[in-house]
């Protein structure tokens, strides 16, 4: 059997193409043109189901012979010679024949210039709005990406990495190619496979279904664009105007050189114009002006929108030119954040509520953190302060009612953040690519704690660079409307539980240094619960220091404790007698200040494994009692 001779099924590529074809309600007697038809296993189906006439075109003679033997029209056509192919179609079709659809299944990836083929199809179908049905394999299937992480790119005789492929398509590249060829998508019916033909060796930790590494990679891949398990892109298109593209799409600009460093997304409902004015004043006074402002108005009525627009118009011109208003209707607290982050153009994005305050070095500190930490989340330190709103006639003002308090740590600790949020949203900046490229969003299902939810989902992947510089002020409102008063404690707890459940269901990456912290926490808990009693002889591993200098110092201290212990001193005469009887030279204590880690460990093991130490084990146990 030919490797490309696959039977028809309603659940494979052929079946999905037939399903898309049905949406166009083809007229009986019209023509179905299949380019790159292979063995044409669609032929019987489209003629029987839709009453159309099938015509196949290919350079594969065995496939063409099979079609002819089954009574179908089949012709040799080289898509590399588009002019000859066009003339062939004109000769094959009767004068005035109606074309129901053009089809090209698993063909574009075999062509050196698929754009030329798409122009050929458009030339045939444009005059009568003939649909084009297309299928191409997905090179960004989870299995292929996972195997690339361990250095494998396995060509096969057929399949996703067919050894004859000349083009590779992701969803984005496929979409760009079709647009460049003058085709516009109207329907899609992709074929998905959790385990593709590239799922081998199945025991690889990047592929094994229950391996934490495989789960982690698959989750990231699926989060990025939702096509991680798509095996074949199966789409339907209608022709549009001709384009001037002369080559297949590729990335021309890797980074936007004119993009600002930071996008500040301000969320407002337009009810607190006085605090929004204060927030914008803080931004105007920044020592570093390498940022843009995206004010996102959420559910603004006409009066509130006008008030926000007037406030923006009052800004200093240099700031106003970098400020724009985006309006969002509907959705919860996450909706304006998601719209704002997706509208951002900076390398980093930070969220800012319309009552937040920052100091003049806020942007400067973020930008300084980026140097050497590009791609990580950037976290500055925030102080907290009690505030209240007061009314004087029709005017509303705000005033502080306490001094500043350092409620939030000056360093980000992921383990601590799993317990509760310790980072105000305006004190942490996110790489924009998390949203634009990896598909992360603030969870629209959460009515509170949407910031904490996002932080603990992305921090394990990107890491967090922290600054001890206090640059942000979190206002704790003691009166007036705020998120604490607008949502009861039960709602806050419910949202926290939803996030914890979400995080608990997937593998978690921990930053370097977490092992020692977790181990120490676990041993402390075990001792507090009385589940473990630490033997003095093994105390060296209770609180290990794994940094080189600290580790050596700990070993020196342990060696000193051993040779000066009562057990070692008591058995000293026995060692002297044994030395004399064996006529061994007198030994000297080693110079521990010159030893490296391996030497110190050797001498400590010599003591712990000696007969002298074993003899006094009972005495040490009695002393502990």
C-alpha positions in Angstrom: 0.0 0.0 0.0 1.2 3.5 -0.8 2.2 5.6 2.2 -0.1 8.4 1.0 -3.1 6.2 0.2 -5.2 6.9 3.3 -8.9 5.8 3.5 -11.7 8.2 4.1 -13.2 8.7 7.6 -15.6 11.4 8.8 -13.1 12.0 11.6 -9.9 12.4 9.6 -8.7 15.2 7.3 -10.9 13.9 4.4 -14.0 13.9 6.6 -13.3 17.4 7.9 -12.8 18.7 4.4 -16.2 17.1 3.3 -17.8 18.7 6.4 -16.5 22.1 5.4 -17.6 21.6 1.8 -21.1 20.9 2.9 -21.4 24.4 4.4 -21.2 25.9 0.9 -24.3 24.0 -0.3 -22.7 23.0 -3.6 -24.9 22.8 -6.7 -25.4 19.4 -8.3 -23.4 19.0 -11.5 -20.7 21.6 -10.5 -17.1 20.7 -10.4 -14.9 19.8 -7.4 -11.2 20.4 -8.3 -8.7 18.6 -6.1 -5.1 19.8 -6.5 -2.4 17.5 -5.1 -5.2 14.8 -5.0 -3.0 11.8 -4.4 -5.3 8.8 -4.5 -8.4 11.0 -4.3 -10.2 9.2 -1.5 -12.6 12.2 -1.4 -13.8 11.4 -4.9 -16.5 8.9 -4.1 -17.7 10.9 -1.1 -18.2 14.3 -2.8 -19.9 12.8 -5.8 -22.2 10.6 -3.8 -23.1 13.1 -1.1 -23.2 16.3 -3.1 -23.8 15.3 -6.7 -20.7 17.2 -7.9 -18.2 16.1 -10.5 -14.7 15.3 -9.1 -11.5 16.2 -11.0 -8.1 15.4 -9.6 -4.7 17.0 -10.4 -1.3 15.7 -9.3 2.2 14.6 -10.4 1.8 11.3 -8.5 1.1 8.8 -11.3 0.1 5.8 -9.1 -2.6 8.0 -7.5 -3.8 9.3 -10.9 -4.0 5.8 -12.3 -6.0 4.7 -9.2 -8.5 7.5 -9.8 -8.9 6.7 -13.5 -9.4 3.0 -12.7 -12.2 4.0 -10.4 -13.8 6.0 -13.1 -12.8 9.6 -12.1 -11.2 12.3 -14.1 -7.6 12.7 -13.2 -4.8 14.8 -14.8 -1.1 15.3 -14.4 -0.4 18.8 -13.3 2.8 20.4 -11.9 1.9 23.2 -9.5 5.4 24.5 -10.0 4.4 25.6 -13.5 1.3 27.7 -12.6 0.7 28.9 -16.1 0.6 25.4 -17.6 -1.6 24.3 -14.7 -4.0 27.1 -15.4 -4.3 26.3 -19.1 -4.8 22.6 -18.2 -7.8 23.5 -16.0 -9.3 25.6 -18.8 -9.0 22.6 -21.2 -10.4 20.1 -18.8 -13.5 22.0 -17.7 -16.4 22.4 -20.2 -17.2 26.0 -21.3 -19.2 27.7 -18.7 -18.8 24.9 -16.1 -19.5 26.0 -12.5 -16.9 25.2 -9.9 -18.2 24.1 -6.5 -14.8 24.3 -4.7 -11.1 24.0 -5.0 -9.3 21.7 -2.7 -5.6 21.2 -1.7 -5.0 18.6 1.0 -1.4 18.2 2.4 0.1 19.7 -0.7 1.3 23.3 0.1 4.0 21.9 2.5 5.6 20.0 -0.5 6.0 23.1 -2.7 9.1 25.4 -2.8 6.7 28.3 -3.5 3.3 27.7 -2.0 2.4 31.3 -2.7 2.5 30.7 -6.4 0.0 27.8 -6.0 -2.3 30.0 -4.0 -2.3 32.6 -6.7 -3.1 30.0 -9.2 -6.1 28.8 -7.2 -7.2 32.5 -6.8 -6.9 33.0 -10.5 -9.2 30.1 -11.1 -11.8 30.9 -8.4 -11.8 34.7 -7.9 -14.3 35.5 -10.6 -17.0 33.4 -9.1 -16.1 33.5 -5.4 -15.2 29.8 -5.4 -14.2 28.5 -2.0 -10.8 26.9 -1.3 -10.5 24.0 1.1 -7.0 23.5 2.5 -5.2 21.2 4.9 -1.6 21.4 6.1 0.2 19.7 9.0 1.0 21.6 12.2 4.7 21.7 12.9 4.0 23.2 16.3 2.2 20.1 17.7 3.0 19.6 21.4 4.9 16.4 20.6 7.3 18.1 18.1 8.0 21.0 20.5 8.6 18.7 23.4 11.0 16.5 21.5 13.0 19.6 20.4 13.7 20.4 24.0 15.7 17.2 24.2 17.3 17.7 20.8 15.1 15.4 18.6 13.6 16.3 15.2 12.7 13.0 13.7 11.9 13.0 10.0 9.6 10.1 9.1 8.4 8.6 5.8 5.1 10.4 6.1 3.3 12.4 8.8 3.9 15.7 10.5 7.6 15.6 9.7 7.4 13.9 6.3 10.9 13.8 4.9 9.7 15.4 1.6 8.2 18.5 3.3 9.7 21.8 2.1 7.5 24.1 4.2 6.5 24.0 7.9 3.4 25.7 9.2 2.2 27.0 12.6 -1.3 28.5 12.8 0.1 32.0 12.5 2.4 31.3 9.5 -0.4 29.4 7.8 -2.8 32.3 8.3 -0.2 34.8 7.0 0.5 32.7 3.9 -3.2 32.4 3.0 -3.7 36.2 3.4 -0.7 36.9 1.3 -2.1 34.5 -1.4 -5.3 36.5 -1.5 -7.5 34.1 0.5 -9.7 34.9 3.5 -10.7 32.4 6.1 -14.4 31.7 6.6 -14.6 28.3 8.3 -12.3 25.9 10.1 -12.5 22.3 11.2 -9.0 21.3 12.4 -8.1 17.7 13.2 -6.7 17.2 16.7 -4.6 14.3 18.1 -3.3 14.2 21.6 -0.7 11.7 20.5 0.6 12.4 17.0 2.8 10.2 14.8 5.7 12.0 16.5 4.8 10.6 19.9 7.9 8.4 20.2 9.8 7.2 22.2 6.7 7.3 24.4 8.8 6.9 27.6 10.6 10.2 27.1 9.9 12.4 30.2 8.9 15.2 27.7 6.2 12.9 26.2 5.1 10.4 28.9 1.5 11.6 29.8 2.0 11.5 33.6 5.6 12.8 33.7 5.6 16.2 35.4 7.9 17.6 32.7 5.6 16.5 29.9 2.6 18.0 31.8 4.4 21.3 32.2 5.5 21.6 28.6 2.1 20.6 27.3 0.4 23.1 29.5 2.7 26.0 28.4 2.2 25.0 24.7 -1.6 24.8 25.0 -1.7 28.1 26.9 0.2 29.8 24.0 -2.3 29.6 21.3 -4.6 26.6 21.8 -3.2 24.6 18.8 -0.9 22.4 20.8 -2.9 19.2 19.9 -3.9 20.2 16.4 -2.5 17.7 14.0 -3.8 19.2 10.8 -5.1 22.7 10.1 -8.2 22.3 8.0 -9.7 25.6 6.9 -12.1 27.0 4.2 -11.4 30.3 2.4 -12.9 32.7 -0.1 -10.9 34.7 -2.6 -10.2 38.4 -2.0 -8.3 41.1 -3.9 -4.9 40.2 -5.4 -1.9 41.0 -3.2 1.6 42.2 -4.0 3.4 39.7 -1.9 6.4 38.2 -3.7 7.6 35.6 -1.2 6.3 33.3 1.6 5.9 35.0 4.9 8.9 35.3 7.3 9.8 37.4 10.3 11.4 40.6 9.1 11.7 42.5 12.3 12.7 40.6 15.5 12.1 43.4 18.0 10.4 46.8 17.7 13.2 49.3 18.1 10.8 52.2 18.7 8.8 50.4 21.4 8.8 52.1 24.9 10.3 50.2 27.8 7.1 50.2 29.9 3.3 50.4 29.3 1.3 51.6 32.3 -2.2 50.3 32.1 -4.5 52.4 34.3 -7.9 50.8 35.2 -10.7 53.2 35.9 -14.5 53.3 36.1 -14.5 57.1 36.1 -15.9 57.6 39.6 -12.6 58.7 41.2 -11.4 61.5 38.9 -9.6 63.2 41.8 -7.4 60.2 42.6 -6.9 59.5 38.9 -5.6 63.0 38.5 -3.1 62.3 41.4 -2.0 59.1 39.7 -1.4 60.8 36.4 0.5 63.5 38.2 2.8 60.8 39.7 3.5 59.5 36.2 4.2 63.0 34.8 6.9 63.5 37.4 8.8 60.3 36.6 12.6 60.7 36.4 12.5 58.2 33.5 9.9 59.0 30.8 10.4 55.8 28.7 6.8 54.7 29.0 3.3 55.0 27.5 0.0 55.2 29.4 -3.0 53.2 28.4 -6.1 54.4 30.3 -8.7 51.7 30.2 -12.2 53.0 31.0 -14.5 50.2 32.2 -18.2 50.6 31.7 -18.0 54.4 31.3 -21.1 56.3 30.7 -20.9 59.5 28.5 -20.3 61.9 31.4 -17.5 59.8 32.9 -15.9 59.2 29.6 -15.8 62.9 29.0 -14.3 63.6 32.4 -11.5 61.0 31.8 -10.9 62.5 28.3 -10.7 66.0 29.7 -8.2 64.8 32.4 -6.0 63.3 29.7 -6.3 66.5 27.6 -4.9 68.5 30.6 -1.7 66.5 30.7 1.7 67.9 29.8 1.9 67.6 26.0 4.9 65.3 26.1 2.9 62.9 28.4 -0.4 63.4 26.6 1.1 62.3 23.3 2.0 59.0 24.9 -1.4 58.5 26.5 -4.5 56.9 25.0 -7.9 56.0 26.2 -9.4 52.5 25.5 -13.0 51.8 26.5 -14.3 48.4 27.6 -17.9 47.4 28.2 -18.9 44.4 30.2 -16.9 41.8 32.0 -15.5 41.8 35.6 -12.3 43.3 37.1 -10.1 41.4 34.8 -11.7 42.7 31.6 -10.0 46.1 31.5 -6.7 44.6 32.5 -6.7 42.0 29.7 -7.7 44.6 27.1 -5.1 47.1 28.3 -2.3 44.5 28.4 -3.1 43.3 24.9 -3.2 47.0 23.7 0.2 47.7 25.3 3.3 48.2 23.1 6.1 48.3 25.7 8.5 45.5 26.5 7.0 45.4 30.0 3.5 46.1 31.2 2.4 47.2 34.7 -1.1 47.6 36.0 -2.2 50.7 37.8 -5.5 51.4 39.5 -6.9 55.0 39.4 -6.1 55.5 43.1 -2.5 54.2 43.1 0.5 56.4 44.0 4.1 56.0 43.0 7.3 57.9 43.7 9.3 59.7 41.0 11.8 56.8 40.6 9.2 54.2 39.9 9.8 53.7 36.2 13.5 54.3 36.6 13.8 51.5 39.2 11.9 49.1 36.9 14.1 49.9 34.0 17.2 49.5 36.1 16.0 46.0 37.1 15.6 45.0 33.5 19.3 45.3 32.9 20.6 41.8 33.5 17.1 40.4 34.3 15.4 40.8 30.9 12.4 38.5 30.6 11.9 38.1 34.4 9.0 39.8 36.2 10.3 43.0 37.7 9.3 43.8 41.3 9.8 47.0 43.3 9.0 47.4 47.0 5.7 49.0 48.0 4.8 50.7 51.3 1.2 50.7 52.7 -0.6 53.7 54.2 -4.1 54.3 55.6 -6.2 56.8 53.6 -9.7 58.2 53.7 -11.9 60.3 51.4 -13.4 63.5 52.7 -16.0 65.8 51.2 -16.0 69.6 51.3 -19.2 70.8 49.6 -19.2 69.2 46.1 -15.5 68.5 46.2 -14.0 65.2 47.2 -10.4 64.9 48.5 -8.2 62.3 50.0 -5.9 62.4 53.0 -3.5 60.0 54.7 -4.5 58.9 58.2 -1.3 57.0 59.2 2.4 56.8 58.5 3.8 54.5 55.9 4.1 50.8 56.9 6.3 48.2 55.3 3.7 45.4 55.1 5.2 43.9 51.9 8.6 42.1 51.8 11.4 43.7 49.8 12.1 40.4 48.0 9.8 38.1 46.1 9.5 34.6 47.6 7.4 32.2 45.5 6.7 29.8 48.3 5.4 32.6 50.5 3.2 33.8 47.7 1.6 30.4 47.5 0.1 31.2 50.9 -1.1 34.8 50.2 -0.4 37.7 47.9 2.4 39.9 49.1 2.9 42.0 46.0 0.6 44.9 45.2 -0.2 44.9 41.5 1.4 48.3 40.7 4.7 47.1 42.2 5.3 44.3 39.6 5.9 44.6 35.9 5.2 41.7 33.5 7.0 41.0 30.2 4.5 41.8 27.5 5.3 38.5 25.6 3.6 36.6 28.4 0.3 38.0 27.0 1.1 38.6 23.3 3.0 35.3 22.7 2.2 32.9 25.5 -1.5 33.6 25.8 -1.6 34.4 29.5 -4.6 36.5 30.8 -6.0 37.7 34.1 -8.6 35.1 34.9 -12.0 36.5 33.9 -13.8 34.1 36.3 -12.3 35.8 39.3 -14.0 38.8 40.9 -11.1 39.4 43.3 -7.5 38.3 43.7 -7.0 38.3 39.9 -3.6 39.9 40.4 -2.4 37.2 42.8 -3.7 34.5 40.4 -1.7 35.8 37.5 1.5 36.4 39.5 1.7 32.9 40.9 1.0 31.4 37.5 3.7 33.2 35.6 6.4 33.8 38.3 7.5 30.2 38.3 8.1 30.4 34.5 9.8 33.8 34.2 11.3 34.3 37.6 11.2 37.5 39.5 13.9 40.2 39.9 13.4 42.2 43.1 14.5 45.7 44.1 14.6 46.8 47.8 13.9 50.4 46.7 10.5 51.7 47.9 8.9 53.2 44.8 5.2 52.5 45.2 2.5 53.4 47.8 -0.5 51.1 48.3 -3.4 53.1 49.7 -5.5 51.2 52.3 -8.9 52.9 52.1 -10.7 53.2 55.4 -13.7 54.7 53.9 -15.4 54.9 50.5 -15.6 52.2 47.8 -12.8 49.8 47.3 -12.3 46.2 46.4 -12.3 45.1 50.0 -15.6 46.7 50.8 -17.2 45.8 47.5 -16.6 42.0 48.0 -17.3 40.1 51.2 -14.8 37.7 52.9 -16.5 34.6 51.5 -16.0 35.9 47.9 -12.3 36.6 48.5 -11.8 33.1 50.0 -13.7 31.4 47.2 -11.4 33.1 44.6 -8.3 32.2 46.5 -9.5 28.5 46.6 -10.1 28.6 42.8 -6.6 29.8 42.2 -5.0 27.3 44.6 -7.0 24.5 43.0 -5.8 25.6 39.5 -2.1 25.8 40.7 -2.3 22.5 42.5 -3.5 20.7 39.4 -0.3 21.2 37.4 3.4 20.8 38.0 5.1 23.8 39.6 8.6 25.1 38.7 10.5 26.3 41.8 13.4 28.9 41.6 16.9 27.9 42.5 17.4 27.8 46.3 13.9 26.4 47.0 15.1 22.9 47.9 16.9 24.0 51.0 14.0 26.3 52.1 11.5 23.5 51.7 13.6 21.0 53.4 14.2 23.2 56.4 10.5 24.0 56.6 9.6 20.3 56.4 12.1 19.3 59.1 11.0 22.1 61.3 7.4 21.0 60.9 8.3 17.4 61.6 10.1 18.3 64.8 7.3 20.5 66.0 4.8 17.7 65.4 7.1 15.2 67.2 7.4 13.0 64.2 11.2 12.9 64.0 14.1 13.0 66.5 17.3 14.2 65.0 20.4 12.2 65.9 23.3 14.3 67.0 25.6 12.3 64.8 23.6 13.3 61.7 23.2 16.9 62.7 25.4 18.0 59.8 22.5 17.4 57.4 19.7 19.0 59.4 20.4 22.6 58.3 22.8 22.2 55.3 24.6 25.2 53.9 25.1 24.5 50.2 26.9 27.7 49.2 30.6 26.9 49.0 32.0 29.2 51.7 29.1 28.6 54.1 29.4 24.8 53.5 33.1 24.8 54.3 32.6 26.9 57.4 29.9 24.5 58.6 32.1 21.5 58.0 35.0 23.1 60.0 32.6 23.8 62.9 31.4 20.2 62.8 34.9 18.8 62.8 35.9 21.1 65.7 32.8 19.9 67.7 33.7 16.2 67.1 37.4 16.3 68.1 36.5 18.4 71.2 33.5 16.3 72.2 33.5 14.3 75.4 33.2 11.0 73.4 36.3 11.7 71.5 38.3 13.0 74.5 37.3 9.9 76.6 38.5 7.5 74.0 41.8 9.3 73.4 43.9 7.0 75.6 42.5 3.9 73.8 43.7 5.3 70.5 47.1 6.0 72.0 47.5 2.5 73.2 46.4 1.0 69.9 48.9 3.3 68.1 51.8 2.1 70.4 50.9 -1.5 70.0 50.8 -1.2 66.2 54.0 0.9 66.3 52.4 3.7 64.3 53.9 7.2 64.3 52.2 9.8 66.4 49.4 11.6 64.4 48.8 15.3 64.4 45.5 17.0 64.1 45.1 18.2 60.5 45.1 21.9 59.7 41.5 22.4 59.0 41.8 26.0 57.8 43.7 24.7 54.7 41.2 21.9 53.8 38.7 22.0 51.0 35.2 20.5 51.2 36.2 17.0 50.2 39.1 16.8 52.8 36.8 18.0 55.6 34.1 15.5 54.7 36.8 12.7 54.7 38.1 13.5 58.2 34.6 13.8 59.6 33.6 10.4 58.2 36.8 9.0 59.6 35.7 10.1 63.1 32.1 9.0 62.7 33.1 5.6 61.4 35.8 5.0 64.0 35.6 2.3 66.7 36.2 5.0 69.3 33.0 6.8 68.2 31.0 3.5 68.0 32.1 2.6 71.6 30.7 5.8 73.0 27.4 5.7 71.1 25.5 4.3 74.2 26.9 7.1 76.4 25.7 9.8 73.9 22.3 8.2 73.8 22.1 8.2 77.7 23.1 11.8 77.8 20.3 12.8 75.4 17.8 11.1 77.7 
